[in-house]
Amino acid sequence: MIPENTGPAAVIVLAAGAGTRMKSRTPKILHEIGGRSMVGHALLAARSINPGRLALVVRHERDLVARHLNELDPEALIVDQDDVPGTGRAVEVAVQALDAQEKLAGTVVVTYGDVPLLTGSLLADLVATHEREANAVTVLTALLDDATGYGRILRGDDSSVTGIREHKDATETERLIREVNSGIYAFDADVLRDALVHITTDNSQGEKYLTDVLGLARQSGGRVAAVVTEDRWQVEGANDRVQLSALGAELNRRTVEAWMRAGVTVVDPATTWIDSTVALDEDVRILPNTQLHGATTVARDAVVGPDSTLTDVRIGEGAKVTRTHGSGAVIGADAAVGPFTYLRPGTVLGDTGKIGAFYETKNVTIGRGSKLSHLGYAGDAEIGEDTNIGCGNITANYDGEKKHRTVIGSGVRTGSNTVFVAPVTVGDGAYSGAGAVIRKDVPAGALVVSVAAQRNDEGWVVANRPGSRSAELAQAAASDSSHTPASTEEDQR
């Protein structure tokens, strides 16, 4: 049995088109804006109205599209469109597949996989109007300042929809109509099923048109009505990269504005990009030229930017992230990162910790209050609490074949340019001298140094780099030194 629901009987999402104008190996509906594929946005809107069943009609790059849809919504029914072209046929095969499970009864919504700004609230309004007025068909329409190229909505004296006139067939008077067809409908299931049987391909395109259902419904005595939106973006599709970019920019504008109204400070909305999958708390501050992608979350009072791009990064309360590129990382509360820092996946920085300028980290856990201040690399490592890693330190984690781990304890202090040759462990409270190369485990509290005696080979430059600027300067310095008069006893006093 199909479970009871509070929404329409079914939503059918048409996702079979080739999208040739995209000029891409990627199917059109899989192109992304705002952190989701276009069809991902369509599925989110469809699910938000709680349909009894959800079906998606596929054809172009069928296996690739179906795999993506299964990842997004395993419960959705994937239906293959056959060789008969047209939106009418696409809906027909979906209805047949749904009826094979259990015969549809009630409201069936038809929408598209390439209208990513369509909201669930607008679909809910469409369904509510359709059912309240007991319509046979209710079409979602939009008011456009320039309706060139769109099918015009024709209305009768009672405001019901009497037809849809394509632009090329419209009279001059009809072309003045601003109300256009979005192609998104709510149907009575019985009306839809009966009409689809009678639609033919007897037209110039040789296709089964879904719009023909409206005329057949009226002929059978059914009422055809419309729900009008003045928000054209909700019914805009993307057929090429230009339209995709425009939709992406508008979605981002709406997303950024929504976060500002929710209590987030965005200093420069024009240069800030926030995916629709990102979560922000109140009093977060986003500085210019910042991009937040994927499952990124930012807690209260954190400051991100400027010039930062973060994907799937979790940022704690009060943290500061400056000029940083990162993915798959965790930044603790009141921690500081940047500037010019690269956080690779697996980086976990504890509360009040620091990863400073020109640092790269990967698969490393850094304890509370520990600091990696500047000019270094930490990978495949575990660092304890309240440890200070000096300038230029690196973990040498790769031996040419395998990766190895470095473990550094708490309260450790390391000198500049220390190298940890993994696998190696440094105990709590240990120190290292500048330039140390640590190849063996260091006991807790020990000082490790690896210093060779300094040797000065005087005259080497003049002998080995004759004619160079360095040799000339060295000779001049030697000459000046040889002409310096000896000090007198009075001078010495």
N, C-alpha and C positions, 0 to 999 in steps of 0.2 A: 504493500500500500504506500502511496505517496503521502508524506506527513502533511498535517494541516498547516496552513500558513496564514498570515495576516495581510499579505501582499497579493499581487496578481497571480494567476494560475501559473504563468510562465513568462520568462523573458527570453527572447531569441536575439542573439548578437550575430550580425552578419560580418564574417571575417574571411571571406573567400577571395577577395580581389587580388589582382596581381600587383597593382600599384606601380605600373611601368614608368610613370613620370618621376618616381623617386630616383630612378637610375641607380639601383642598388642591388647587391646580392642579398641583402637583408629584406625580408618581406615587410611591406609598408607598415603593417600594424605592430611590428616588433620594434620599430624605431622609438626611441625614448625621449620624453620630456619630463622634467621635474622628478627624475628618479624612478619613473615607471615607464614601461612600454605603453604605447597608445591603447592597446587592447587591455592592458592592465588597469588603466584608468576606467575604461568602459566596463570592465568586470566589477570594479569597486562600486561604480554607480548602480549597476544592475543588482548586485547583492544587497545594496543598502535599502532597497525597497522590499526586501524579504520575499522574493518570488517562491512559489511552490517548487518550481523547477527552472533550471537554467540550461539553455542549449546554445552552442556556438557552431556556426556553419563555416567549414573550411574547404579549401581547394588548393590554391597556389602554395607551393612549398609545404604541402600538407603535413609531413612528418615533423618538420622543424617547428611549425606553428602549433601543432598538437602537443608536442613535448613541452613547449613553453606554457600552453594553457593548462596542461596537467599539473605543472609545477605551481601555477598560480591558484588553481581551483580544481582539485582532484574530483570534486563531486559534480562538476559540470558535465553535461552530455556533449560529446563532440560528434558532429554530423557532417558527412561528406556530401558536398554538392556534386551532382552528376554532370554530364556533358550539356544538358539543357541550360542555356545562359539566362541570366536575369535575376533580379531581386525577388520576383514572384516565385520563381522556381526554388531559390535558396530558402525562402520561408516555407514553401510547400514541403521540401524534404525534411525540414526541422519539425514541422507539425506531424508529419507521418512517423518520424522517429519517436517523438514524445507520445503520440497516440499508441504506439506499439507497447509502451510501458503501461500507460493508463490513459484512456481517452480524456483529452483536454476539455475542461468546462470552466467558463468564466473569462477573465481578461487575459489577453496575450499581448505583451509589449514587444515591439520590434525596434531594435536600435542597431548601432554600427560600432565596429571596432576601431574606427579612426576619428571619433569625436571625443577627444580626451578631456575637454572642459565641461562636458555635460555632467550635471550634478544629480545626485539621487533625489534631492528635494524637488527639482523640476520634473523628474520622472514621476515622483509621487503625486505632484499636482496633476499631471496628465492622467494618471490612473484614477485619482479621486474624482476629477471632472467627468471622465468617461463613465464611471460607475454611478455617480450621482445623477447624471442626465440620461442614463440608460441608453447610451449611444451604440450604434452598430460599429462605428469607427470614429476615433478621435485622433486628429493629426496635430502634431506639435509644429507650430509655425513661428516665424520670426519676422520682425519688422526691420527692413534694411533701408538705409538712405539711398544706396545704389543696388538695385535688385537685378542688374544685368546678368543674364545667364541662368537665373533661377526660375523654377516653375512658380507661377503666380497662383494664389488662392482666390477662387471665385466664390462669392457668397450670395445667398438668396436674401429675400426681404426679411426672413426670420433669423438672419445671421448664420444659418447653417451653411456648411460647405457644399456647394453645388458642383465643384470640379476643380481640377488643377490644370492650368494651361502652361505648357512649356514655353520658354522664352521665344524660341524660333517660330512657334505657332501663334503667338499672341498678337492681338491687334495693337495699334498705337495706344488706344485707350487702356487696354489691359496691361500694357507695359508700364503704365503710370502707377499700377498697384505696387505698394511697398511690402505687402505681406507675402511671404514665400514659404514654400514647402521645405521642411527640414528632412523629410524622409523617415521620421521617427513617429511611430503610431502606437495606439492602443486599440485592439480589436476585440470584439466578441468572438470567442473561439468558434462557435458554430457558424457565424457569418463568414469568418475567415476561411474555415475549412471548405464550406460550400462554394465560395467565390473562387478559390484557387483552382478548383476542378474545372471551372469554365474559362479561365484565362488561357489565351492562346499566344503563339509566337507570330501571329499574323500582323507584323508591323515592319517598318523599315529596318529595324535593328535585329529582327529575328529573335527577340527576347521575350520572356514572360515578365511583364511589368507589375510590380506590387501596387502601383497607383491605380491599376485597373480595378482593384478590389473596391475602391470607393464608389465608382459608378455602378458596379454590380450590387453593392449594398443598398444604394439608393433605389435602384430598380426593384429591389425586393421589399421596399418600404422601410428600410432602416434609416436612422438619422445619422448624418455625418457632421461632426462638429470639429472645432479647433480650440487648442490652448495656445495663446500667443505669448511669446517672450520678446522683450526688447533687448535682451542680452544676447546679441548675435553670436558671441564667442562660444556659447554653450552648444550651438548647433553647427559650428564650423568644423569641417574636416580638413585633413592634410593630404593633398595629392602630390606635392613635391616638396623639396627642401626649403623653399622660400616660405610656404605656408606652415611647414613644421616649425621653422624658426619663429615665425610670428606667434604661433600658438604657445610655444615654449616661453617666449618673452611675456606674453599676457598671463600665462599660468604663474610664472615667477612673480610678476607684479602683484597678483592677487595673494599669493602665498606670503610675500614679504609684508604686504599691507595687513593681512590677517594677524601675523605675529606682532606687528607694532601695536595693533589694537588690543592684543592680548597681554601687553606689558613688556615687550622686548624693545630695546632701543636699537635702531638700525640707523647709523650715522649717515650713510649714503645709499639709499635704496637702489639707485641707478647702477651701482657696481657690486651689489650684493645678490648672490644666487643661493636660494635655499630650496632643496628638494622637498616635495610634498611628503616624503617619508621621514623627515627630520623632526625631532621634538625639542622644544626650548621651554625653559622655565621663565617666570617673571623676572624682570630686572637683569636679564642677560644683556650684554652690550656687544653689538657686532660693528666692527670698524670697517672702513672702505676696502673694496677689492677682496672680499671674503666669499668663499664658496663652501657651503655645507651640503654634503651629499650622503646618500644611502641612509643607514640607520644611526647617523650621528645624533647624540643627545648632549645638551648643554644645560648644566644646572644653574640655579639662581646665583646672581652676582658675578658669574664668570665673564671674562672679556676675551673676545676672539678677534684677531686681526691686528693691524691691517695685513693685506697681501697674504692670506692664508687659504689653503685648500685642504679640507678634511673630509675623509670618507669613512664611514663606520667607526667614528671615534667617539668615545664616551668621556665627557669633560665634567669634572666635579665642581662643586660649589666654590665660588671665589677664585677659581683658577684663572691664569692668564696665559694665552697662547698667541705668540707674536710671530708673524712672518714664518709660518711653518707649513710644511707639506706633510700630511700624515694619513695613514689608513690602518684600520684594524688595531687601534691603540686605545689605552685607557689612561686618563690623566686624573690624578687624585685631587681632592679638595685643597684649595690654596696652593697648588703647585704652580710652577712657572716653566714655560717652554718657549725657546726661541731667543733671539731671532735667527733666521736662516737655519732651521732645524728640520731634519728628515726623520719622521717617525714611521718605521715600517711595521708590518703586522706582528703582533705578539709583544709589542712594547707595553709595559705596565709601570707607570710612575706613581709612587705612593704619595700620600698626603704631604703637603709642604715640601715636596721634592723639587728638583730642578734639573732640566736638560737645557743647556745653554747654547750659545752661538756656534754655528757650524759643527753640529753634532749629528751623527747618524746612529740610530738604534734599531735593533731587530731582535725579536724573540728574547727580550730581556725583562726581568722583573727587578725594579728598583725600589728599595724600601723607604719607609717614611723618613722624610727629612734628609735623604741622601742627595748629593749634588754631583752632576756631571757638567761642569761649567762651560767648557769650550774646546773646540778643535779636537774632536775624538770620535771613536767608533766603539760601540758596545753591542756585541751580538752573541746570541746563545749563552747568556750569562744570568747569574743571580747575584744581586748586590743587596746587602743588608741595610739596616737603618743607620742614619746619622753618619754615613760614610762620605768622604770628600775625595772625588777622583780628580786628579790634577790635569792641567792643560796638556793636550796632545796624547793622552792615554788611549790605547787600543787593546781590544781583545783579539788576539790572533786565533780565530776559531776554526780555520780550515787548513788541513794539512795537504791539500791537493786531491784528496779522495773522500775524506769524511769530515763532518762537522763535529766539534768537541765543545764541551761546556766549561765555562769559568765560573767559580764560586768565590765571591768576595764577601767577607763577613761584615758585621756592624762596627761602627767606630773606626774604620780604616782610613788612613791618610796616605795618599800616593803622590809622589813627586812628579814633576813634568816629564812627559815622554816615557812613561812607564809602559812596557809591553807585557801583556799576560799571554803566554804561549799555552793554549789549552791542549789537553785538560789540566787544569791547575786549580788549587784551592788556597785562598789567603784567609788566615784566621782572624777572629775579632781583634780589633785594636792594633793591628799590624801597621807598620809604616814602610814606605819604599823611598829610596833616594832617587833623585832625578836621573833619567836615562836607564833605569833598571830594566833588565829583561828577565822576567820571572818565568822560569822553566820548571821549577819544582815547588811543591807545596810549601807555604810559609806558615809557621806556627803562630798562634795567637800572641800578640804583643811583641813580635819580633820586628827588627829592622832588616830589610833586605836591600843590599846594594850590589851592583855589578859594574865596578869601575876599573878600567885598565889604566896603568900609569901613563900620564901625558908625556909625549915625546915631541920636542921641537927640532925639526931638521932645518937648521939655519942655512940660508942661501939656496933653498930648493927652488924657489920661483925663478930667480935669476938664471939658475943653471938649466932648468927644464922648460921655461917659458920665455926664452930670449926674444926681445923685440916687442913683447906685449906691454900694454899699459901698466899692468900690475908689476912687471919687472922694472919698468922705468921708475915707478913710484918707489919700489923697494930700494933701487939703487940710489935714488935721491935721498931717501931717509937714511940709508947707511952713510952716504956722503956727509949729510948734515951732522950725523952723530960723531963722525971722525973728526970734524972741525970744531966741536964744542970744547972750549978751553977748560982745563982742569981747574977745579975750585981751589981757592986759597984757604989757608988756615983761618983767615979773618972771615971769609965767606961762610966757612963751616960753623964759626961761632955765631 
